[in-house]
Amino acid sequence: MEAAAIGYSYPDSYYRQLSDEYRDRRDFLAGAVARSRVQVRHAGRCLLFFCRLLAISKDDDVTFAKWMTREIGVATVPGSSSTAPALPRARSTRVSRLQAEATLEKAVEKLAKLKQLV
């Protein structure tokens, strides 16, 4: 309760700036994935995005997420675990961008490996 009360005391500008920063991180990472020729699909105004697996792998989304972590070094969340409507969840993987910029830059370098698969 105390944390919520403190959060309410912040000005609206704090939350606008935070939202802008998260959106910029999402777009930075999504751009890198798209440059790898992997189809990116945004989930509305969410600050995450999904990647279609059809051009990359014939594996299911859980197997693919494990492979991404092991072989590419970027962790994703299987799309089938999502409750986002109107997305092809079983053939997608979810990517979050809530990381420090330095971490995202390393992820972009690693994601370049996907170009070889598409």
C-alpha positions as a printed Julia matrix, in Angstrom:
118×3 Matrix{Float64}:
  0.0     0.0     0.0
  2.79    2.41    0.84
  4.41    1.95   -2.57
  1.12    2.71   -4.31
  0.66    5.85   -2.21
  4.17    7.01   -3.13
  3.52    6.27   -6.81
  0.42    8.46   -6.76
  2.53   11.36   -5.54
  4.65   11.42   -8.71
  3.7    14.0   -11.35
  2.12   12.91  -14.64
  5.28   13.99  -16.44
  7.21   11.2   -14.65
  4.92    8.55  -16.11
  4.9    10.12  -19.58
  8.71   10.11  -19.6
  8.83    6.52  -18.34
  6.37    5.44  -21.03
  8.4     7.21  -23.72
 11.61    5.53  -22.54
 10.0     2.07  -22.55
  8.5     2.65  -26.01
 11.91    3.76  -27.33
 13.51    0.59  -25.94
 10.78   -1.56  -27.48
 11.2     0.12  -30.86
 15.0    -0.19  -30.7
 14.81   -3.92  -30.05
 11.91   -4.53  -32.47
 13.86   -2.7   -35.18
 16.8    -5.03  -34.7
 14.55   -8.07  -34.96
 12.88   -6.69  -38.09
 16.3    -6.05  -39.68
 16.93   -9.76  -39.16
 13.95  -10.27  -41.49
 11.82  -11.74  -38.72
  8.21  -10.59  -38.73
  7.46   -8.36  -35.74
  3.96   -7.82  -34.45
  3.17   -5.24  -31.8
  0.44   -6.05  -29.31
 -1.45   -2.78  -29.55
 -0.05   -0.15  -27.22
  1.79   -2.76  -25.16
  5.47   -2.22  -24.55
  6.34   -5.7   -25.74
  6.15   -7.35  -29.12
  5.81  -10.76  -30.7
  7.96  -12.42  -33.35
  6.43  -14.81  -35.85
  8.37  -18.09  -35.93
  7.25  -19.47  -39.28
 10.25  -18.17  -41.23
 12.74  -19.2   -38.56
 11.72  -22.54  -37.15
  9.32  -25.43  -37.45
  9.53  -25.97  -33.68
  6.71  -25.08  -31.32
  7.05  -21.83  -29.41
  8.3   -23.42  -26.16
 11.06  -25.36  -27.91
 11.96  -22.26  -29.9
 12.17  -20.05  -26.79
 14.56  -22.55  -25.2
 16.63  -22.65  -28.4
 16.8   -18.81  -28.55
 18.15  -18.7   -25.01
 20.65  -21.51  -25.55
 21.88  -20.75  -29.1
 21.31  -17.03  -29.65
 21.65  -15.9   -26.03
 18.42  -13.89  -25.95
 15.59  -15.08  -23.72
 12.03  -14.86  -25.01
  8.66  -15.99  -23.67
  6.63  -18.59  -25.59
  3.65  -16.9   -27.23
  1.31  -19.65  -26.03
  1.77  -18.35  -22.48
  0.27  -15.0   -23.48
 -3.29  -13.86  -23.0
 -2.97  -11.15  -25.68
 -5.96  -11.41  -28.02
 -5.79  -11.84  -31.78
 -2.17  -12.93  -31.93
 -0.92  -16.25  -33.36
  0.37  -17.3   -29.96
  1.43  -20.88  -30.64
  3.69  -19.78  -33.52
  5.1   -16.67  -31.86
  7.53  -15.72  -29.18
  7.22  -12.66  -26.96
 10.08  -10.25  -26.48
 10.25   -7.75  -23.65
 12.3    -4.59  -23.67
 12.4    -3.8   -19.97
 16.16   -3.96  -19.76
 18.97   -1.45  -19.46
 20.08    0.04  -22.78
 23.46   -1.7   -22.59
 21.68   -5.05  -22.24
 19.47   -4.25  -25.22
 22.52   -3.34  -27.32
 24.07   -6.73  -26.54
 20.79   -8.42  -27.45
 20.76   -6.6   -30.79
 24.25   -7.91  -31.55
 23.12  -11.45  -30.74
 19.9   -11.14  -32.73
 21.94  -10.47  -35.86
 22.57  -14.25  -35.9
 18.92  -14.74  -36.91
 19.63  -13.32  -40.38
 21.39  -16.55  -41.23
 18.21  -18.51  -40.53
 15.69  -16.49  -42.52
